[in-house]
Amino acid sequence: VPFCGEALLAHVRYGTDSENSIDRCHPVTRESNWMTRNLILAGNFNITNNEDLFSSLVKLGQHPRELSDTIMLLEKVGHFVDKENNDLYVKYSASGHDPQT
């Protein structure tokens, strides 16, 4: 994973569900062309209500790429990061701040 923020993370986790492959290794990234919206998540958890989380994300207008617990959590957090970034952008743009600086 190329450097994309102010923190570096190393994490080792064994697979608890599905197959073990390089595609399932942590950390999992949610990349954006907005620097403040990039997220990386690694965890030692096993969420069992993935279908419920998937449905709640679809209601928010998102369409996660898979049903893994890590992706569900990453997309849920990402939704609120995107919302907060947008709210701050609108707030500071309206008050005359240049969003490019």
PDB file as gemmi writes it, atoms N, CA and C in Angstrom:
CRYST1    1.000    1.000    1.000  90.00  90.00  90.00 P 1                      
ATOM      1  N   VAL A   1       0.856  -1.174   0.000  1.00  0.00           N  
ATOM      2  CA  VAL A   1       0.000   0.000   0.000  1.00  0.00           C  
ATOM      3  C   VAL A   1       0.895   1.227   0.000  1.00  0.00           C  
ATOM      4  N   PRO A   2       0.778   2.104  -0.985  1.00  0.00           N  
ATOM      5  CA  PRO A   2       1.577   3.326  -0.999  1.00  0.00           C  
ATOM      6  C   PRO A   2       1.221   4.214   0.193  1.00  0.00           C  
ATOM      7  N   PHE A   3       2.178   5.017   0.618  1.00  0.00           N  
ATOM      8  CA  PHE A   3       1.942   5.948   1.721  1.00  0.00           C  
ATOM      9  C   PHE A   3       0.841   6.916   1.331  1.00  0.00           C  
ATOM     10  N   CYS A   4      -0.180   7.033   2.184  1.00  0.00           N  
ATOM     11  CA  CYS A   4      -1.311   7.903   1.829  1.00  0.00           C  
ATOM     12  C   CYS A   4      -1.823   8.701   3.028  1.00  0.00           C  
ATOM     13  N   GLY A   5      -1.020   8.884   4.060  1.00  0.00           N  
ATOM     14  CA  GLY A   5      -1.505   9.637   5.205  1.00  0.00           C  
ATOM     15  C   GLY A   5      -0.405   9.913   6.191  1.00  0.00           C  
ATOM     16  N   GLU A   6      -0.778  10.188   7.416  1.00  0.00           N  
ATOM     17  CA  GLU A   6       0.169  10.546   8.450  1.00  0.00           C  
ATOM     18  C   GLU A   6       0.421   9.429   9.447  1.00  0.00           C  
ATOM     19  N   ALA A   7      -0.087   8.248   9.201  1.00  0.00           N  
ATOM     20  CA  ALA A   7       0.110   7.117  10.117  1.00  0.00           C  
ATOM     21  C   ALA A   7       0.437   5.871   9.310  1.00  0.00           C  
ATOM     22  N   LEU A   8       1.282   5.047   9.870  1.00  0.00           N  
ATOM     23  CA  LEU A   8       1.595   3.760   9.266  1.00  0.00           C  
ATOM     24  C   LEU A   8       1.130   2.670  10.212  1.00  0.00           C  
ATOM     25  N   LEU A   9       0.694   1.543   9.675  1.00  0.00           N  
ATOM     26  CA  LEU A   9       0.110   0.496  10.486  1.00  0.00           C  
ATOM     27  C   LEU A   9       0.580  -0.861   9.997  1.00  0.00           C  
ATOM     28  N   ALA A  10       0.928  -1.721  10.927  1.00  0.00           N  
ATOM     29  CA  ALA A  10       1.230  -3.109  10.606  1.00  0.00           C  
ATOM     30  C   ALA A  10       0.302  -3.983  11.437  1.00  0.00           C  
ATOM     31  N   HIS A  11      -0.227  -5.041  10.825  1.00  0.00           N  
ATOM     32  CA  HIS A  11      -1.200  -5.879  11.526  1.00  0.00           C  
ATOM     33  C   HIS A  11      -1.169  -7.283  10.938  1.00  0.00           C  
ATOM     34  N   VAL A  12      -1.171  -8.275  11.784  1.00  0.00           N  
ATOM     35  CA  VAL A  12      -1.232  -9.668  11.341  1.00  0.00           C  
ATOM     36  C   VAL A  12      -2.534 -10.260  11.860  1.00  0.00           C  
ATOM     37  N   ARG A  13      -3.271 -10.920  10.992  1.00  0.00           N  
ATOM     38  CA  ARG A  13      -4.558 -11.494  11.377  1.00  0.00           C  
ATOM     39  C   ARG A  13      -4.768 -12.778  10.598  1.00  0.00           C  
ATOM     40  N   TYR A  14      -5.324 -13.757  11.255  1.00  0.00           N  
ATOM     41  CA  TYR A  14      -5.659 -14.988  10.546  1.00  0.00           C  
ATOM     42  C   TYR A  14      -7.103 -14.878  10.040  1.00  0.00           C  
ATOM     43  N   GLY A  15      -7.400 -15.583   8.986  1.00  0.00           N  
ATOM     44  CA  GLY A  15      -8.741 -15.556   8.420  1.00  0.00           C  
ATOM     45  C   GLY A  15      -9.748 -16.242   9.325  1.00  0.00           C  
ATOM     46  N   THR A  16     -10.881 -15.593   9.570  1.00  0.00           N  
ATOM     47  CA  THR A  16     -11.929 -16.188  10.400  1.00  0.00           C  
ATOM     48  C   THR A  16     -13.130 -16.624   9.581  1.00  0.00           C  
ATOM     49  N   ASP A  17     -13.190 -16.198   8.334  1.00  0.00           N  
ATOM     50  CA  ASP A  17     -14.329 -16.511   7.487  1.00  0.00           C  
ATOM     51  C   ASP A  17     -13.858 -16.450   6.042  1.00  0.00           C  
ATOM     52  N   SER A  18     -14.489 -17.187   5.194  1.00  0.00           N  
ATOM     53  CA  SER A  18     -14.162 -17.183   3.773  1.00  0.00           C  
ATOM     54  C   SER A  18     -12.778 -17.784   3.548  1.00  0.00           C  
ATOM     55  N   GLU A  19     -12.146 -17.411   2.421  1.00  0.00           N  
ATOM     56  CA  GLU A  19     -10.855 -18.013   2.101  1.00  0.00           C  
ATOM     57  C   GLU A  19      -9.705 -17.126   2.576  1.00  0.00           C  
ATOM     58  N   ASN A  20      -8.545 -17.733   2.707  1.00  0.00           N  
ATOM     59  CA  ASN A  20      -7.335 -16.990   3.021  1.00  0.00           C  
ATOM     60  C   ASN A  20      -6.608 -16.720   1.707  1.00  0.00           C  
ATOM     61  N   SER A  21      -6.465 -15.446   1.356  1.00  0.00           N  
ATOM     62  CA  SER A  21      -5.768 -15.077   0.125  1.00  0.00           C  
ATOM     63  C   SER A  21      -5.184 -13.685   0.306  1.00  0.00           C  
ATOM     64  N   ILE A  22      -4.331 -13.304  -0.619  1.00  0.00           N  
ATOM     65  CA  ILE A  22      -3.713 -11.983  -0.560  1.00  0.00           C  
ATOM     66  C   ILE A  22      -4.765 -10.876  -0.646  1.00  0.00           C  
ATOM     67  N   ASP A  23      -5.868 -11.122  -1.334  1.00  0.00           N  
ATOM     68  CA  ASP A  23      -6.939 -10.135  -1.454  1.00  0.00           C  
ATOM     69  C   ASP A  23      -7.653  -9.890  -0.126  1.00  0.00           C  
ATOM     70  N   ARG A  24      -7.546 -10.828   0.797  1.00  0.00           N  
ATOM     71  CA  ARG A  24      -8.221 -10.724   2.086  1.00  0.00           C  
ATOM     72  C   ARG A  24      -7.306 -10.214   3.202  1.00  0.00           C  
ATOM     73  N   CYS A  25      -6.052  -9.904   2.868  1.00  0.00           N  
ATOM     74  CA  CYS A  25      -5.106  -9.452   3.887  1.00  0.00           C  
ATOM     75  C   CYS A  25      -5.407  -8.033   4.346  1.00  0.00           C  
ATOM     76  N   HIS A  26      -5.115  -7.789   5.595  1.00  0.00           N  
ATOM     77  CA  HIS A  26      -5.251  -6.444   6.152  1.00  0.00           C  
ATOM     78  C   HIS A  26      -3.938  -5.705   5.971  1.00  0.00           C  
ATOM     79  N   PRO A  27      -3.919  -4.406   5.943  1.00  0.00           N  
ATOM     80  CA  PRO A  27      -5.084  -3.548   6.081  1.00  0.00           C  
ATOM     81  C   PRO A  27      -5.882  -3.464   4.784  1.00  0.00           C  
ATOM     82  N   VAL A  28      -7.130  -3.061   4.924  1.00  0.00           N  
ATOM     83  CA  VAL A  28      -8.026  -2.846   3.795  1.00  0.00           C  
ATOM     84  C   VAL A  28      -8.120  -1.345   3.583  1.00  0.00           C  
ATOM     85  N   THR A  29      -8.079  -0.920   2.343  1.00  0.00           N  
ATOM     86  CA  THR A  29      -8.095   0.520   2.059  1.00  0.00           C  
ATOM     87  C   THR A  29      -9.395   0.939   1.394  1.00  0.00           C  
ATOM     88  N   ARG A  30      -9.746   2.171   1.653  1.00  0.00           N  
ATOM     89  CA  ARG A  30     -10.847   2.849   0.964  1.00  0.00           C  
ATOM     90  C   ARG A  30     -10.227   4.123   0.419  1.00  0.00           C  
ATOM     91  N   GLU A  31      -9.882   4.097  -0.858  1.00  0.00           N  
ATOM     92  CA  GLU A  31      -9.138   5.198  -1.444  1.00  0.00           C  
ATOM     93  C   GLU A  31     -10.064   6.227  -2.069  1.00  0.00           C  
ATOM     94  N   SER A  32      -9.612   7.477  -2.025  1.00  0.00           N  
ATOM     95  CA  SER A  32     -10.353   8.594  -2.602  1.00  0.00           C  
ATOM     96  C   SER A  32      -9.361   9.543  -3.243  1.00  0.00           C  
ATOM     97  N   ASN A  33      -9.816  10.321  -4.198  1.00  0.00           N  
ATOM     98  CA  ASN A  33      -8.946  11.345  -4.754  1.00  0.00           C  
ATOM     99  C   ASN A  33      -8.889  12.583  -3.848  1.00  0.00           C  
ATOM    100  N   TRP A  34      -9.656  12.590  -2.761  1.00  0.00           N  
ATOM    101  CA  TRP A  34      -9.591  13.625  -1.730  1.00  0.00           C  
ATOM    102  C   TRP A  34      -8.671  13.091  -0.627  1.00  0.00           C  
ATOM    103  N   MET A  35      -7.556  13.760  -0.364  1.00  0.00           N  
ATOM    104  CA  MET A  35      -6.589  13.255   0.615  1.00  0.00           C  
ATOM    105  C   MET A  35      -7.214  13.008   1.979  1.00  0.00           C  
ATOM    106  N   THR A  36      -8.154  13.836   2.388  1.00  0.00           N  
ATOM    107  CA  THR A  36      -8.743  13.711   3.723  1.00  0.00           C  
ATOM    108  C   THR A  36      -9.808  12.628   3.804  1.00  0.00           C  
ATOM    109  N   ARG A  37     -10.049  11.920   2.723  1.00  0.00           N  
ATOM    110  CA  ARG A  37     -11.081  10.874   2.726  1.00  0.00           C  
ATOM    111  C   ARG A  37     -10.524   9.466   2.552  1.00  0.00           C  
ATOM    112  N   ASN A  38      -9.210   9.323   2.504  1.00  0.00           N  
ATOM    113  CA  ASN A  38      -8.594   7.993   2.437  1.00  0.00           C  
ATOM    114  C   ASN A  38      -8.682   7.337   3.801  1.00  0.00           C  
ATOM    115  N   LEU A  39      -9.049   6.070   3.812  1.00  0.00           N  
ATOM    116  CA  LEU A  39      -9.120   5.321   5.063  1.00  0.00           C  
ATOM    117  C   LEU A  39      -8.416   3.992   4.914  1.00  0.00           C  
ATOM    118  N   ILE A  40      -7.802   3.550   5.991  1.00  0.00           N  
ATOM    119  CA  ILE A  40      -7.197   2.227   6.066  1.00  0.00           C  
ATOM    120  C   ILE A  40      -7.684   1.593   7.362  1.00  0.00           C  
ATOM    121  N   LEU A  41      -8.115   0.342   7.287  1.00  0.00           N  
ATOM    122  CA  LEU A  41      -8.647  -0.339   8.457  1.00  0.00           C  
ATOM    123  C   LEU A  41      -8.047  -1.733   8.577  1.00  0.00           C  
ATOM    124  N   ALA A  42      -7.653  -2.069   9.787  1.00  0.00           N  
ATOM    125  CA  ALA A  42      -7.237  -3.427  10.126  1.00  0.00           C  
ATOM    126  C   ALA A  42      -7.885  -3.747  11.455  1.00  0.00           C  
ATOM    127  N   GLY A  43      -8.322  -4.945  11.622  1.00  0.00           N  
ATOM    128  CA  GLY A  43      -8.992  -5.271  12.873  1.00  0.00           C  
ATOM    129  C   GLY A  43      -8.953  -6.743  13.194  1.00  0.00           C  
ATOM    130  N   ASN A  44      -9.230  -7.022  14.416  1.00  0.00           N  
ATOM    131  CA  ASN A  44      -9.310  -8.388  14.904  1.00  0.00           C  
ATOM    132  C   ASN A  44     -10.734  -8.616  15.402  1.00  0.00           C  
ATOM    133  N   PHE A  45     -11.654  -8.671  14.492  1.00  0.00           N  
ATOM    134  CA  PHE A  45     -13.069  -8.776  14.844  1.00  0.00           C  
ATOM    135  C   PHE A  45     -13.768  -9.681  13.840  1.00  0.00           C  
ATOM    136  N   ASN A  46     -14.954 -10.089  14.181  1.00  0.00           N  
ATOM    137  CA  ASN A  46     -15.772 -10.905  13.300  1.00  0.00           C  
ATOM    138  C   ASN A  46     -17.212 -10.437  13.466  1.00  0.00           C  
ATOM    139  N   ILE A  47     -17.665  -9.571  12.592  1.00  0.00           N  
ATOM    140  CA  ILE A  47     -19.020  -9.029  12.644  1.00  0.00           C  
ATOM    141  C   ILE A  47     -19.959 -10.049  11.999  1.00  0.00           C  
ATOM    142  N   THR A  48     -21.062 -10.334  12.658  1.00  0.00           N  
ATOM    143  CA  THR A  48     -21.955 -11.392  12.171  1.00  0.00           C  
ATOM    144  C   THR A  48     -23.222 -10.880  11.498  1.00  0.00           C  
ATOM    145  N   ASN A  49     -23.459  -9.568  11.507  1.00  0.00           N  
ATOM    146  CA  ASN A  49     -24.672  -9.036  10.879  1.00  0.00           C  
ATOM    147  C   ASN A  49     -24.330  -8.264   9.601  1.00  0.00           C  
ATOM    148  N   ASN A  50     -23.488  -8.872   8.760  1.00  0.00           N  
ATOM    149  CA  ASN A  50     -23.059  -8.208   7.533  1.00  0.00           C  
ATOM    150  C   ASN A  50     -24.219  -7.834   6.616  1.00  0.00           C  
ATOM    151  N   GLU A  51     -25.220  -8.695   6.522  1.00  0.00           N  
ATOM    152  CA  GLU A  51     -26.350  -8.388   5.644  1.00  0.00           C  
ATOM    153  C   GLU A  51     -27.103  -7.147   6.118  1.00  0.00           C  
ATOM    154  N   ASP A  52     -27.261  -6.995   7.438  1.00  0.00           N  
ATOM    155  CA  ASP A  52     -27.910  -5.799   7.988  1.00  0.00           C  
ATOM    156  C   ASP A  52     -27.085  -4.550   7.696  1.00  0.00           C  
ATOM    157  N   LEU A  53     -25.781  -4.653   7.898  1.00  0.00           N  
ATOM    158  CA  LEU A  53     -24.903  -3.512   7.606  1.00  0.00           C  
ATOM    159  C   LEU A  53     -24.939  -3.169   6.126  1.00  0.00           C  
ATOM    160  N   PHE A  54     -24.934  -4.183   5.267  1.00  0.00           N  
ATOM    161  CA  PHE A  54     -24.999  -3.958   3.830  1.00  0.00           C  
ATOM    162  C   PHE A  54     -26.282  -3.202   3.481  1.00  0.00           C  
ATOM    163  N   SER A  55     -27.411  -3.645   4.030  1.00  0.00           N  
ATOM    164  CA  SER A  55     -28.696  -2.975   3.759  1.00  0.00           C  
ATOM    165  C   SER A  55     -28.685  -1.533   4.228  1.00  0.00           C  
ATOM    166  N   SER A  56     -28.107  -1.278   5.407  1.00  0.00           N  
ATOM    167  CA  SER A  56     -28.072   0.101   5.910  1.00  0.00           C  
ATOM    168  C   SER A  56     -27.181   0.982   5.036  1.00  0.00           C  
ATOM    169  N   LEU A  57     -26.110   0.419   4.490  1.00  0.00           N  
ATOM    170  CA  LEU A  57     -25.250   1.192   3.593  1.00  0.00           C  
ATOM    171  C   LEU A  57     -25.950   1.491   2.272  1.00  0.00           C  
ATOM    172  N   VAL A  58     -26.688   0.527   1.744  1.00  0.00           N  
ATOM    173  CA  VAL A  58     -27.427   0.755   0.505  1.00  0.00           C  
ATOM    174  C   VAL A  58     -28.462   1.861   0.719  1.00  0.00           C  
ATOM    175  N   LYS A  59     -29.115   1.885   1.890  1.00  0.00           N  
ATOM    176  CA  LYS A  59     -30.077   2.954   2.198  1.00  0.00           C  
ATOM    177  C   LYS A  59     -29.412   4.326   2.248  1.00  0.00           C  
ATOM    178  N   LEU A  60     -28.108   4.355   2.603  1.00  0.00           N  
ATOM    179  CA  LEU A  60     -27.358   5.609   2.617  1.00  0.00           C  
ATOM    180  C   LEU A  60     -26.888   6.004   1.219  1.00  0.00           C  
ATOM    181  N   GLY A  61     -27.113   5.120   0.234  1.00  0.00           N  
ATOM    182  CA  GLY A  61     -26.714   5.409  -1.140  1.00  0.00           C  
ATOM    183  C   GLY A  61     -25.395   4.781  -1.544  1.00  0.00           C  
ATOM    184  N   GLN A  62     -24.830   3.956  -0.689  1.00  0.00           N  
ATOM    185  CA  GLN A  62     -23.569   3.295  -1.020  1.00  0.00           C  
ATOM    186  C   GLN A  62     -23.823   1.891  -1.537  1.00  0.00           C  
ATOM    187  N   HIS A  63     -22.845   1.364  -2.232  1.00  0.00           N  
ATOM    188  CA  HIS A  63     -22.929   0.003  -2.756  1.00  0.00           C  
ATOM    189  C   HIS A  63     -21.588  -0.686  -2.538  1.00  0.00           C  
ATOM    190  N   PRO A  64     -21.378  -1.231  -1.327  1.00  0.00           N  
ATOM    191  CA  PRO A  64     -20.104  -1.882  -1.008  1.00  0.00           C  
ATOM    192  C   PRO A  64     -19.763  -2.989  -1.999  1.00  0.00           C  
ATOM    193  N   ARG A  65     -18.472  -3.170  -2.235  1.00  0.00           N  
ATOM    194  CA  ARG A  65     -18.022  -4.121  -3.250  1.00  0.00           C  
ATOM    195  C   ARG A  65     -18.072  -5.567  -2.805  1.00  0.00           C  
ATOM    196  N   GLU A  66     -18.234  -5.810  -1.496  1.00  0.00           N  
ATOM    197  CA  GLU A  66     -18.364  -7.184  -0.999  1.00  0.00           C  
ATOM    198  C   GLU A  66     -18.984  -7.173   0.394  1.00  0.00           C  
ATOM    199  N   LEU A  67     -19.269  -8.371   0.912  1.00  0.00           N  
ATOM    200  CA  LEU A  67     -19.950  -8.500   2.205  1.00  0.00           C  
ATOM    201  C   LEU A  67     -19.019  -8.793   3.374  1.00  0.00           C  
ATOM    202  N   SER A  68     -17.721  -8.598   3.236  1.00  0.00           N  
ATOM    203  CA  SER A  68     -16.822  -8.909   4.350  1.00  0.00           C  
ATOM    204  C   SER A  68     -17.041  -7.924   5.501  1.00  0.00           C  
ATOM    205  N   ASP A  69     -16.807  -8.396   6.720  1.00  0.00           N  
ATOM    206  CA  ASP A  69     -17.024  -7.538   7.886  1.00  0.00           C  
ATOM    207  C   ASP A  69     -16.133  -6.302   7.851  1.00  0.00           C  
ATOM    208  N   THR A  70     -14.902  -6.454   7.388  1.00  0.00           N  
ATOM    209  CA  THR A  70     -13.985  -5.320   7.334  1.00  0.00           C  
ATOM    210  C   THR A  70     -14.459  -4.277   6.326  1.00  0.00           C  
ATOM    211  N   ILE A  71     -14.900  -4.719   5.162  1.00  0.00           N  
ATOM    212  CA  ILE A  71     -15.404  -3.787   4.149  1.00  0.00           C  
ATOM    213  C   ILE A  71     -16.657  -3.077   4.653  1.00  0.00           C  
ATOM    214  N   MET A  72     -17.553  -3.817   5.293  1.00  0.00           N  
ATOM    215  CA  MET A  72     -18.774  -3.200   5.815  1.00  0.00           C  
ATOM    216  C   MET A  72     -18.436  -2.081   6.807  1.00  0.00           C  
ATOM    217  N   LEU A  73     -17.538  -2.364   7.743  1.00  0.00           N  
ATOM    218  CA  LEU A  73     -17.155  -1.375   8.746  1.00  0.00           C  
ATOM    219  C   LEU A  73     -16.433  -0.202   8.102  1.00  0.00           C  
ATOM    220  N   LEU A  74     -15.539  -0.480   7.180  1.00  0.00           N  
ATOM    221  CA  LEU A  74     -14.799   0.573   6.494  1.00  0.00           C  
ATOM    222  C   LEU A  74     -15.740   1.492   5.726  1.00  0.00           C  
ATOM    223  N   GLU A  75     -16.709   0.937   5.032  1.00  0.00           N  
ATOM    224  CA  GLU A  75     -17.655   1.754   4.272  1.00  0.00           C  
ATOM    225  C   GLU A  75     -18.579   2.560   5.191  1.00  0.00           C  
ATOM    226  N   LYS A  76     -18.968   1.969   6.311  1.00  0.00           N  
ATOM    227  CA  LYS A  76     -19.824   2.684   7.267  1.00  0.00           C  
ATOM    228  C   LYS A  76     -19.080   3.897   7.832  1.00  0.00           C  
ATOM    229  N   VAL A  77     -17.848   3.693   8.286  1.00  0.00           N  
ATOM    230  CA  VAL A  77     -17.041   4.807   8.788  1.00  0.00           C  
ATOM    231  C   VAL A  77     -16.789   5.810   7.660  1.00  0.00           C  
ATOM    232  N   GLY A  78     -16.469   5.291   6.478  1.00  0.00           N  
ATOM    233  CA  GLY A  78     -16.198   6.156   5.328  1.00  0.00           C  
ATOM    234  C   GLY A  78     -17.357   7.058   4.969  1.00  0.00           C  
ATOM    235  N   HIS A  79     -18.568   6.559   5.097  1.00  0.00           N  
ATOM    236  CA  HIS A  79     -19.743   7.381   4.807  1.00  0.00           C  
ATOM    237  C   HIS A  79     -19.754   8.629   5.682  1.00  0.00           C  
ATOM    238  N   PHE A  80     -19.491   8.446   6.975  1.00  0.00           N  
ATOM    239  CA  PHE A  80     -19.539   9.578   7.891  1.00  0.00           C  
ATOM    240  C   PHE A  80     -18.318  10.487   7.748  1.00  0.00           C  
ATOM    241  N   VAL A  81     -17.169   9.931   7.355  1.00  0.00           N  
ATOM    242  CA  VAL A  81     -16.002  10.767   7.042  1.00  0.00           C  
ATOM    243  C   VAL A  81     -16.319  11.640   5.828  1.00  0.00           C  
ATOM    244  N   ASP A  82     -16.913  11.058   4.791  1.00  0.00           N  
ATOM    245  CA  ASP A  82     -17.288  11.825   3.607  1.00  0.00           C  
ATOM    246  C   ASP A  82     -18.285  12.919   3.951  1.00  0.00           C  
ATOM    247  N   LYS A  83     -19.278  12.591   4.758  1.00  0.00           N  
ATOM    248  CA  LYS A  83     -20.288  13.576   5.145  1.00  0.00           C  
ATOM    249  C   LYS A  83     -19.661  14.733   5.920  1.00  0.00           C  
ATOM    250  N   GLU A  84     -18.801  14.418   6.876  1.00  0.00           N  
ATOM    251  CA  GLU A  84     -18.156  15.462   7.670  1.00  0.00           C  
ATOM    252  C   GLU A  84     -17.250  16.334   6.804  1.00  0.00           C  
ATOM    253  N   ASN A  85     -16.492  15.711   5.892  1.00  0.00           N  
ATOM    254  CA  ASN A  85     -15.650  16.475   4.977  1.00  0.00           C  
ATOM    255  C   ASN A  85     -16.478  17.415   4.126  1.00  0.00           C  
ATOM    256  N   ASN A  86     -17.598  16.926   3.618  1.00  0.00           N  
ATOM    257  CA  ASN A  86     -18.462  17.765   2.796  1.00  0.00           C  
ATOM    258  C   ASN A  86     -19.041  18.915   3.609  1.00  0.00           C  
ATOM    259  N   ASP A  87     -19.489  18.641   4.825  1.00  0.00           N  
ATOM    260  CA  ASP A  87     -20.034  19.700   5.682  1.00  0.00           C  
ATOM    261  C   ASP A  87     -18.991  20.777   5.955  1.00  0.00           C  
ATOM    262  N   LEU A  88     -17.754  20.365   6.237  1.00  0.00           N  
ATOM    263  CA  LEU A  88     -16.683  21.338   6.482  1.00  0.00           C  
ATOM    264  C   LEU A  88     -16.353  22.130   5.222  1.00  0.00           C  
ATOM    265  N   TYR A  89     -16.341  21.477   4.079  1.00  0.00           N  
ATOM    266  CA  TYR A  89     -16.087  22.150   2.817  1.00  0.00           C  
ATOM    267  C   TYR A  89     -17.131  23.241   2.563  1.00  0.00           C  
ATOM    268  N   VAL A  90     -18.395  22.898   2.744  1.00  0.00           N  
ATOM    269  CA  VAL A  90     -19.480  23.857   2.536  1.00  0.00           C  
ATOM    270  C   VAL A  90     -19.360  25.011   3.532  1.00  0.00           C  
ATOM    271  N   LYS A  91     -19.120  24.700   4.792  1.00  0.00           N  
ATOM    272  CA  LYS A  91     -19.007  25.717   5.842  1.00  0.00           C  
ATOM    273  C   LYS A  91     -17.895  26.720   5.535  1.00  0.00           C  
ATOM    274  N   TYR A  92     -16.707  26.204   5.240  1.00  0.00           N  
ATOM    275  CA  TYR A  92     -15.581  27.108   5.029  1.00  0.00           C  
ATOM    276  C   TYR A  92     -15.638  27.807   3.682  1.00  0.00           C  
ATOM    277  N   SER A  93     -16.199  27.170   2.676  1.00  0.00           N  
ATOM    278  CA  SER A  93     -16.368  27.840   1.383  1.00  0.00           C  
ATOM    279  C   SER A  93     -17.346  28.993   1.501  1.00  0.00           C  
ATOM    280  N   ALA A  94     -18.434  28.789   2.256  1.00  0.00           N  
ATOM    281  CA  ALA A  94     -19.441  29.833   2.436  1.00  0.00           C  
ATOM    282  C   ALA A  94     -18.892  31.028   3.209  1.00  0.00           C  
ATOM    283  N   SER A  95     -17.893  30.800   4.055  1.00  0.00           N  
ATOM    284  CA  SER A  95     -17.346  31.906   4.843  1.00  0.00           C  
ATOM    285  C   SER A  95     -16.165  32.584   4.144  1.00  0.00           C  
ATOM    286  N   GLY A  96     -15.925  32.225   2.879  1.00  0.00           N  
ATOM    287  CA  GLY A  96     -14.911  32.905   2.097  1.00  0.00           C  
ATOM    288  C   GLY A  96     -13.540  32.267   2.093  1.00  0.00           C  
ATOM    289  N   HIS A  97     -13.370  31.138   2.738  1.00  0.00           N  
ATOM    290  CA  HIS A  97     -12.073  30.460   2.723  1.00  0.00           C  
ATOM    291  C   HIS A  97     -11.850  29.810   1.369  1.00  0.00           C  
ATOM    292  N   ASP A  98     -10.627  29.865   0.896  1.00  0.00           N  
ATOM    293  CA  ASP A  98     -10.270  29.221  -0.359  1.00  0.00           C  
ATOM    294  C   ASP A  98     -10.044  27.732  -0.092  1.00  0.00           C  
ATOM    295  N   PRO A  99     -10.859  26.850  -0.676  1.00  0.00           N  
ATOM    296  CA  PRO A  99     -10.723  25.423  -0.396  1.00  0.00           C  
ATOM    297  C   PRO A  99      -9.418  24.822  -0.922  1.00  0.00           C  
ATOM    298  N   GLN A 100      -8.682  25.559  -1.754  1.00  0.00           N  
ATOM    299  CA  GLN A 100      -7.423  25.059  -2.306  1.00  0.00           C  
ATOM    300  C   GLN A 100      -6.230  25.311  -1.394  1.00  0.00           C  
ATOM    301  N   THR A 101      -6.430  26.077  -0.316  1.00  0.00           N  
ATOM    302  CA  THR A 101      -5.300  26.384   0.582  1.00  0.00           C  
ATOM    303  C   THR A 101      -5.505  25.779   1.936  1.00  0.00           C  
TER     304      THR A 101                                                      
END                                                                             
